Amino acid sequence: MKQLIECILQFGNLNKQQVDLITNKVKEIELLKDEYFRKQVKFPDKSVSW
């Protein structure tokens, strides 16, 4: 978590309240070698015309 905050701080300043918000909302996960993270995406119904 500390590394995430340090990375964000490279682009600007955060106050204590903002840091607390990030640390309370973020869920840490550990990916092992050859694992990856993929977010499931919902696609619109095919009957919808763009």
C-alpha positions in Angstrom: 0.0 0.0 0.0 2.9 2.3 0.8 4.2 1.9 -2.7 0.9 2.8 -4.2 0.7 6.0 -2.2 4.3 6.9 -3.1 3.5 6.4 -6.8 0.5 8.6 -6.6 2.5 11.3 -4.7 4.8 11.6 -7.8 1.9 13.4 -9.6 0.7 15.7 -6.8 0.1 16.1 -3.1 -2.4 14.3 -1.0 -3.6 15.3 2.4 -4.2 12.8 5.3 -7.9 12.5 4.5 -7.2 11.6 0.9 -4.6 9.0 1.9 -7.0 7.5 4.4 -9.7 7.3 1.7 -7.4 5.4 -0.7 -6.1 3.0 1.9 -9.7 2.2 3.1 -11.1 1.7 -0.4 -8.2 -0.3 -2.0 -8.2 -4.0 -1.9 -4.7 -5.5 -2.0 -4.3 -8.7 -4.0 -1.2 -10.7 -4.7 -0.6 -12.1 -8.2 1.9 -15.0 -8.5 4.2 -15.5 -11.4 2.3 -16.1 -14.7 -1.0 -15.0 -13.1 -2.8 -11.9 -14.4 -5.7 -9.7 -13.5 -8.7 -9.4 -15.8 -11.8 -7.4 -15.2 -15.0 -8.9 -16.5 -16.7 -6.6 -19.0 -20.3 -6.6 -19.9 -21.0 -6.1 -23.6 -24.2 -4.5 -24.9 -26.9 -6.6 -26.4 -26.2 -7.4 -30.1 -29.6 -6.0 -31.0 -28.6 -2.5 -30.0 -27.5 -0.5 -33.1 -24.6 2.0 -32.7 
